[in-house]
Amino acid sequence: MGNTMNTRNIIVGLAAITLLAGCSIFERKQVDYKAGAVEAPALEVPPDLTKSAADQRFAIPAADGTQVAKFSDFTRDKAAEPCAQAASAPVATTAASTTQLLMVGGVRFILVTESFDRVWRKTGLALEKAGIAVADMDRSKGIYFLKNVSKDKKVADVQVSVHEVNSVSDITVKEGNDLNGKEASRVLDALFQNLEK
């Protein structure tokens, strides 16, 4: 059995060498593709492509309005002609955003002349910048629920509310049900200082 294995291995090895060496035995014939090439005449531009269109639907009136401008009028050298003064485009003006800390009827709030989306984002960034931790938020109601940041355990939950009316938003801070609590005032002041203006 060992003898037949050795014989089979030798036969397989010789067959592999023969197949690999067989590829180099045949002569490779180089194909000369340029030998059969035929000289072709140079391309010519058809005469109708060098003339302007004669269809009057696309005629352009001349500057004086009396004659129809020709193609040659537009292709001549324009370097001698002065450039026309560019008309100034109207500049879109946006109302500057104003941020104010106000007190009306004993209630303190921040008034921002921007949409809810922008003020919501700015409020979140201001809370983060002030180091005030947000426990949860409800964007559909416009409320940030803050973690109890006071050392006093008796302080009720603090909420920051954002509301919009006619592209003007207000930010209020509520401590439990009290809009003027000590912690609410501290958070409102920190928000106002860190709010991007």
Backbone bond lengths (Angstrom), bond angles and torsions (degrees), N, CA, C in turn:
res aa  C-N    CA-C-N  psi(-1)  N-CA   C-N-CA  omega(-1)  CA-C   N-CA-C  phi
1 M - - - 1.446 - - 1.533 110.58 -
2 G 1.313 117.05 -38.30 1.455 121.75 178.66 1.501 111.14 -67.41
3 N 1.337 115.41 -32.04 1.450 120.25 -179.52 1.522 111.18 -69.98
4 T 1.322 116.04 -41.33 1.464 119.70 179.23 1.533 111.50 -68.42
5 M 1.322 116.23 -30.96 1.469 120.08 177.64 1.521 109.91 -66.45
6 N 1.312 116.12 -45.05 1.460 119.96 179.97 1.514 110.19 -64.07
7 T 1.328 117.33 -41.54 1.456 121.13 -179.72 1.534 109.82 -64.11
8 R 1.328 116.34 -42.66 1.468 119.99 -179.70 1.531 110.36 -65.27
9 N 1.302 117.65 -41.91 1.470 121.06 178.85 1.516 110.85 -62.19
10 I 1.341 116.34 -40.21 1.461 120.11 -179.83 1.529 109.66 -66.18
11 I 1.334 117.46 -42.01 1.467 121.27 -178.99 1.533 110.26 -65.64
12 V 1.310 117.53 -43.43 1.468 121.31 179.24 1.520 110.22 -64.44
13 G 1.314 116.92 -39.70 1.461 120.78 179.22 1.519 111.51 -65.27
14 L 1.330 117.16 -43.96 1.456 120.70 179.17 1.531 110.94 -65.58
15 A 1.330 116.96 -39.35 1.456 120.02 178.19 1.528 111.15 -62.72
16 A 1.337 117.48 -40.89 1.459 121.64 179.48 1.519 110.89 -64.98
17 I 1.316 117.29 -43.68 1.464 121.22 179.78 1.525 110.05 -64.51
18 T 1.328 116.07 -41.45 1.466 120.51 -179.35 1.531 110.33 -63.92
19 L 1.325 117.49 -43.25 1.470 120.69 179.47 1.522 111.45 -64.93
20 L 1.323 116.74 -42.00 1.468 119.78 -179.46 1.519 111.14 -68.22
21 A 1.335 116.66 -39.82 1.459 120.52 -179.37 1.514 111.37 -76.45
22 G 1.329 117.79 -22.93 1.453 121.62 -177.16 1.513 112.76 -64.22
23 C 1.290 118.35 -28.09 1.465 121.26 -178.37 1.521 110.52 -67.52
24 S 1.321 117.35 -33.61 1.462 119.21 -177.60 1.523 112.43 -85.88
25 I 1.294 118.36 -8.14 1.461 121.35 -179.90 1.518 109.88 -72.55
26 F 1.342 116.48 -40.87 1.455 119.88 -177.17 1.522 109.67 -74.49
27 E 1.314 114.56 140.22 1.461 119.96 -179.38 1.520 109.16 -79.07
28 R 1.319 116.01 133.08 1.466 120.01 177.49 1.519 108.36 -86.32
29 K 1.275 115.40 128.95 1.453 120.59 -178.66 1.531 107.87 -99.58
30 Q 1.320 116.47 121.93 1.452 121.38 178.85 1.521 108.83 -79.17
31 V 1.318 117.01 133.22 1.455 121.80 179.29 1.519 107.78 -94.70
32 D 1.311 115.57 126.98 1.456 120.58 178.53 1.531 108.06 -99.05
33 Y 1.305 115.79 100.47 1.453 120.54 -176.90 1.524 112.33 -74.10
34 K 1.330 117.85 -27.21 1.464 121.08 -177.34 1.525 112.08 -76.05
35 A 1.345 118.58 -19.01 1.463 121.39 -176.26 1.524 111.48 -63.82
36 G 1.335 118.24 -34.74 1.460 120.80 -177.60 1.503 113.62 -94.36
37 A 1.345 118.57 7.27 1.457 121.45 -176.99 1.515 110.80 -70.21
38 V 1.323 115.85 141.90 1.458 122.77 179.09 1.514 107.88 -109.74
39 E 1.308 116.56 135.32 1.453 121.93 179.10 1.529 109.13 -68.33
40 A 1.325 117.69 125.32 1.466 122.13 -179.52 1.522 108.84 -106.29
41 P 1.343 117.77 151.32 1.470 119.75 178.17 1.535 110.31 -70.13
42 A 1.326 116.77 154.12 1.466 121.86 179.20 1.523 110.01 -65.32
43 L 1.317 116.71 150.89 1.467 121.26 179.37 1.518 110.35 -72.90
44 E 1.302 116.29 142.86 1.455 122.14 178.48 1.524 109.35 -118.83
45 V 1.324 116.05 144.75 1.457 121.06 176.88 1.523 107.43 -83.74
46 P 1.326 117.92 126.02 1.466 119.67 178.72 1.527 110.28 -60.85
47 P 1.327 117.76 143.40 1.467 120.60 -176.20 1.530 113.71 -63.82
48 D 1.320 119.27 -27.63 1.464 119.57 -178.39 1.522 112.90 -74.12
49 L 1.324 118.52 -13.42 1.463 120.40 177.74 1.525 112.72 -83.53
50 T 1.305 117.98 -15.91 1.463 120.21 -179.14 1.516 111.95 -91.09
51 K 1.326 118.73 -9.41 1.462 122.42 -179.53 1.528 109.31 -100.69
52 S 1.296 115.57 153.70 1.462 119.48 176.54 1.518 109.68 -75.14
53 A 1.312 115.80 158.63 1.457 120.56 -179.66 1.519 110.12 -67.81
54 A 1.331 116.82 142.23 1.461 121.67 -178.55 1.522 111.59 -95.31
55 D 1.315 117.75 0.07 1.459 120.71 -177.84 1.528 109.06 -73.87
56 Q 1.335 117.42 122.91 1.454 122.17 -175.81 1.532 113.62 -73.45
57 R 1.337 117.69 -10.05 1.475 118.82 177.72 1.517 111.76 -63.93
58 F 1.321 115.37 -29.09 1.454 119.99 -176.76 1.521 112.28 -105.41
59 A 1.299 117.16 19.30 1.458 121.31 -179.28 1.522 110.00 -70.31
60 I 1.306 115.20 143.23 1.462 121.36 -179.16 1.517 107.64 -112.54
61 P 1.318 118.10 124.75 1.462 118.71 179.55 1.526 110.36 -67.33
62 A 1.324 115.33 147.48 1.460 121.09 179.01 1.520 109.75 -71.28
63 A 1.301 115.00 171.25 1.459 120.13 -177.75 1.522 111.74 -62.64
64 D 1.333 117.27 -33.30 1.464 119.61 -179.55 1.527 112.09 -85.43
65 G 1.341 117.92 -7.12 1.450 122.13 175.10 1.512 114.92 82.06
66 T 1.333 118.98 -5.00 1.462 120.63 -176.13 1.510 113.55 -90.37
67 Q 1.284 118.61 -38.37 1.459 120.29 -177.20 1.514 110.06 -118.90
68 V 1.271 114.82 166.41 1.453 120.07 178.13 1.514 108.32 -86.36
69 A 1.303 117.01 132.01 1.460 120.96 -179.94 1.517 109.47 -68.75
70 K 1.305 115.86 146.82 1.450 121.91 -179.94 1.520 108.94 -102.52
71 F 1.332 113.57 162.02 1.461 119.53 178.50 1.522 110.56 -58.47
72 S 1.308 116.17 -36.63 1.467 119.97 -178.31 1.526 111.01 -66.96
73 D 1.347 117.73 -26.09 1.459 120.13 177.25 1.528 111.39 -62.91
74 F 1.315 116.58 -31.69 1.463 120.46 -176.67 1.516 113.12 -92.60
75 T 1.327 116.24 -16.29 1.467 118.76 -178.40 1.512 112.90 -99.08
76 R 1.320 119.12 -7.01 1.465 119.93 -179.54 1.522 109.80 -69.72
77 D 1.290 115.35 167.62 1.464 121.86 -176.94 1.525 109.89 -65.22
78 K 1.301 116.15 122.49 1.472 121.18 -177.78 1.527 111.62 -97.44
79 A 1.316 118.08 3.80 1.461 120.86 -176.40 1.523 111.65 -65.34
80 A 1.332 117.37 -31.82 1.459 120.51 -177.63 1.522 111.80 -74.85
81 E 1.322 117.30 -22.37 1.456 120.50 -177.51 1.524 110.70 -83.84
82 P 1.321 117.22 137.62 1.464 118.60 177.38 1.531 110.55 -71.52
83 C 1.287 115.49 150.22 1.470 120.40 178.90 1.522 109.45 -72.01
84 A 1.291 114.94 142.39 1.461 119.82 176.69 1.525 108.79 -72.45
85 Q 1.285 115.98 146.40 1.458 120.79 179.45 1.528 108.61 -70.24
86 A 1.310 116.83 123.92 1.460 121.00 -179.21 1.524 109.92 -68.84
87 A 1.308 114.91 133.07 1.462 119.43 177.96 1.516 108.37 -74.30
88 S 1.298 115.78 136.81 1.461 118.67 -179.53 1.523 109.02 -74.61
89 A 1.306 114.64 131.02 1.465 120.16 179.78 1.517 108.82 -78.04
90 P 1.320 116.87 145.14 1.462 118.24 177.88 1.520 109.90 -65.61
91 V 1.293 115.76 135.90 1.456 121.82 -178.90 1.515 108.88 -93.64
92 A 1.308 115.09 128.40 1.459 119.47 178.32 1.517 108.37 -72.84
93 T 1.280 116.11 123.44 1.456 119.35 179.46 1.516 108.59 -105.41
94 T 1.297 114.54 134.89 1.457 119.50 176.50 1.516 107.60 -111.93
95 A 1.273 115.18 140.07 1.452 119.49 178.45 1.517 108.63 -66.30
96 A 1.302 115.23 132.84 1.453 119.59 -179.09 1.529 109.13 -66.75
97 S 1.300 113.90 138.21 1.456 119.14 178.90 1.525 108.94 -73.09
98 T 1.311 115.66 131.20 1.456 119.47 176.52 1.519 108.86 -116.73
99 T 1.300 114.48 140.91 1.458 121.44 178.56 1.524 107.35 -124.88
100 Q 1.332 115.73 124.02 1.457 119.97 -177.66 1.518 109.85 -132.90
101 L 1.319 115.20 141.25 1.461 121.66 172.95 1.523 106.11 -96.47
102 L 1.338 116.40 114.31 1.458 120.95 -174.29 1.525 111.09 -121.17
103 M 1.355 114.44 161.89 1.460 121.19 173.81 1.527 106.83 -135.71
104 V 1.324 114.75 115.53 1.469 120.04 179.92 1.527 107.48 -127.64
105 G 1.318 115.75 126.12 1.467 121.39 179.24 1.521 112.72 59.95
106 G 1.321 117.22 32.78 1.467 121.41 178.77 1.525 113.53 81.51
107 V 1.334 118.46 3.84 1.465 121.90 -179.96 1.525 108.63 -110.47
108 R 1.333 115.51 124.93 1.472 120.80 177.91 1.526 109.30 -91.15
109 F 1.338 116.21 139.81 1.466 121.46 177.40 1.517 108.89 -157.44
110 I 1.332 114.99 165.25 1.460 121.69 176.59 1.525 106.86 -106.52
111 L 1.341 116.42 130.22 1.457 122.18 179.03 1.533 108.03 -108.84
112 V 1.350 116.39 125.48 1.466 121.86 -179.17 1.524 107.76 -126.55
113 T 1.341 116.47 129.36 1.466 120.44 -179.20 1.534 110.09 -87.85
114 E 1.319 115.49 64.02 1.463 122.73 176.71 1.520 108.68 -145.51
115 S 1.331 115.03 168.02 1.465 120.52 -178.48 1.527 110.89 -71.87
116 F 1.312 115.00 165.34 1.458 121.74 -179.64 1.530 111.80 -57.92
117 D 1.343 116.19 -44.78 1.469 120.02 -177.02 1.521 112.16 -56.77
118 R 1.331 115.97 -46.93 1.477 119.54 -178.76 1.530 111.42 -69.16
119 V 1.324 116.86 -41.71 1.465 120.15 -178.66 1.531 110.50 -68.48
120 W 1.326 117.60 -36.96 1.471 121.09 177.49 1.529 109.46 -59.39
121 R 1.320 116.03 -46.93 1.470 120.72 -179.82 1.527 110.76 -65.70
122 K 1.326 117.41 -44.55 1.471 120.97 179.87 1.525 111.28 -63.30
123 T 1.332 116.87 -36.79 1.467 120.31 179.03 1.522 110.56 -65.52
124 G 1.332 116.97 -43.37 1.465 120.29 177.49 1.521 111.66 -60.78
125 L 1.332 116.46 -41.88 1.467 120.31 178.65 1.534 111.22 -67.29
126 A 1.330 116.91 -38.85 1.461 120.23 179.60 1.528 111.11 -66.15
127 L 1.335 116.96 -39.54 1.469 120.02 177.16 1.526 110.01 -62.80
128 E 1.323 116.02 -42.73 1.461 120.35 179.31 1.524 110.94 -64.73
129 K 1.326 116.41 -42.59 1.464 121.56 -179.52 1.532 111.30 -65.96
130 A 1.323 116.25 -34.03 1.468 120.51 179.62 1.525 111.97 -79.15
131 G 1.323 117.37 -8.39 1.468 120.80 -179.90 1.516 112.86 79.32
132 I 1.316 116.41 23.18 1.462 120.90 179.51 1.525 107.86 -96.34
133 A 1.324 115.77 121.41 1.462 121.33 -175.35 1.522 111.05 -79.38
134 V 1.316 115.49 134.10 1.465 121.87 177.79 1.524 107.92 -98.26
135 A 1.332 116.46 124.15 1.457 120.92 179.59 1.521 110.55 -81.50
136 D 1.329 116.47 -39.53 1.461 121.04 -177.67 1.522 107.40 -161.80
137 M 1.325 115.96 167.17 1.460 119.93 176.49 1.523 109.39 -149.04
138 D 1.324 114.86 151.54 1.459 121.71 176.57 1.525 107.10 -132.93
139 R 1.327 115.82 96.21 1.460 121.02 -175.54 1.525 111.58 -64.66
140 S 1.335 117.32 -35.11 1.467 119.32 -178.47 1.527 111.53 -63.07
141 K 1.330 117.60 -30.15 1.466 121.38 176.79 1.521 111.60 -98.74
142 G 1.336 117.45 -10.98 1.465 121.55 179.58 1.514 113.24 74.40
143 I 1.341 117.19 38.89 1.476 119.92 -176.11 1.524 110.69 -125.13
144 Y 1.337 115.13 131.37 1.467 122.58 168.04 1.529 106.41 -101.45
145 F 1.322 118.05 126.42 1.463 122.32 175.57 1.520 106.44 -97.64
146 L 1.340 116.08 121.31 1.460 120.66 -176.12 1.518 111.38 -94.85
147 K 1.338 114.96 150.04 1.461 119.34 173.46 1.517 107.71 -71.77
148 N 1.321 116.19 155.33 1.455 120.53 179.66 1.524 108.22 -68.20
149 V 1.347 115.78 102.73 1.453 120.85 -175.86 1.521 112.58 -92.33
150 S 1.303 116.74 -10.87 1.460 120.77 -178.61 1.526 110.42 -84.12
151 K 1.324 115.87 148.75 1.470 120.31 176.36 1.522 110.41 -73.42
152 D 1.321 115.97 -19.74 1.455 121.65 179.39 1.530 108.49 -79.12
153 K 1.306 117.87 115.67 1.463 122.42 -177.15 1.536 111.71 -72.12
154 K 1.337 117.76 -13.87 1.456 120.85 -178.06 1.526 112.79 -82.29
155 V 1.351 116.93 -7.28 1.462 120.34 -179.07 1.522 108.89 -69.60
156 A 1.331 115.07 131.66 1.465 120.00 179.79 1.527 109.85 -72.68
157 D 1.319 115.72 170.73 1.466 120.67 179.11 1.521 110.25 -60.36
158 V 1.337 114.75 141.70 1.463 120.70 -179.60 1.530 108.19 -107.07
159 Q 1.353 114.72 132.90 1.460 120.99 179.85 1.515 109.84 -126.42
160 V 1.339 115.88 139.02 1.461 121.68 174.23 1.525 106.12 -108.26
161 S 1.339 116.24 123.63 1.463 121.07 -177.95 1.520 110.62 -112.84
162 V 1.340 115.32 137.59 1.463 121.77 176.81 1.527 107.25 -120.70
163 H 1.342 115.93 125.72 1.465 121.98 178.86 1.522 109.20 -129.58
164 E 1.338 116.30 150.47 1.465 120.76 179.40 1.519 109.86 -127.89
165 V 1.338 114.36 138.66 1.451 121.89 172.19 1.528 106.51 -139.60
166 N 1.337 117.15 118.60 1.470 122.87 178.18 1.530 112.92 52.85
167 S 1.325 116.43 51.25 1.470 123.65 177.70 1.521 113.77 61.80
168 V 1.311 117.16 20.71 1.465 122.44 173.21 1.516 106.32 -123.73
169 S 1.328 115.73 125.97 1.463 119.75 -176.24 1.513 110.60 -112.33
170 D 1.321 114.18 150.13 1.465 119.00 174.57 1.520 108.90 -124.96
171 I 1.332 114.75 148.10 1.464 122.12 179.82 1.520 106.93 -119.81
172 T 1.320 115.90 122.83 1.463 120.84 176.11 1.522 108.76 -122.28
173 V 1.328 115.50 153.30 1.463 121.69 177.41 1.512 107.38 -121.45
174 K 1.321 115.24 129.51 1.459 120.89 -176.39 1.525 109.07 -121.97
175 E 1.297 116.26 130.52 1.471 123.39 177.03 1.522 106.49 -108.04
176 G 1.335 116.12 99.46 1.467 119.93 -171.34 1.513 107.25 68.44
177 N 1.339 117.27 -115.19 1.462 121.78 174.40 1.515 111.68 -108.62
178 D 1.317 116.86 2.08 1.462 122.57 -175.41 1.528 110.48 -94.84
179 L 1.325 116.56 120.95 1.464 121.07 178.15 1.526 112.48 -85.00
180 N 1.336 117.12 -11.11 1.463 119.91 -177.04 1.521 112.74 -120.22
181 G 1.318 117.92 22.42 1.455 120.70 179.34 1.524 111.68 -65.38
182 K 1.323 115.44 163.31 1.462 121.05 -177.49 1.534 110.85 -61.62
183 E 1.334 117.41 -45.84 1.467 121.39 -179.37 1.533 110.55 -69.16
184 A 1.327 117.38 -37.21 1.463 121.01 178.35 1.525 110.43 -63.30
185 S 1.332 116.66 -41.42 1.466 120.69 179.03 1.525 111.05 -65.89
186 R 1.335 117.05 -40.00 1.458 121.21 179.25 1.523 110.70 -63.56
187 V 1.326 117.70 -44.29 1.475 122.23 -179.91 1.521 109.92 -66.53
188 L 1.346 117.92 -41.01 1.458 121.26 -179.98 1.529 110.98 -63.38
189 D 1.330 116.76 -41.96 1.467 120.74 177.68 1.532 110.90 -63.78
190 A 1.332 116.58 -43.34 1.465 120.58 179.36 1.530 110.54 -64.21
191 L 1.328 116.22 -39.05 1.476 120.33 177.04 1.521 110.98 -62.70
192 F 1.329 117.26 -46.30 1.447 121.47 -178.53 1.531 111.55 -61.89
193 Q 1.329 116.47 -40.62 1.472 120.28 -179.82 1.518 111.86 -68.36
194 N 1.331 118.43 -32.99 1.462 121.70 -175.39 1.522 114.11 -100.60
195 L 1.328 116.57 -1.98 1.464 120.45 -179.65 1.533 108.96 -73.34
196 E 1.333 116.31 131.00 1.469 120.81 179.60 1.523 108.17 -66.59
197 K 1.312 114.55 121.99 1.477 118.53 -175.99 1.493 110.40 -103.14
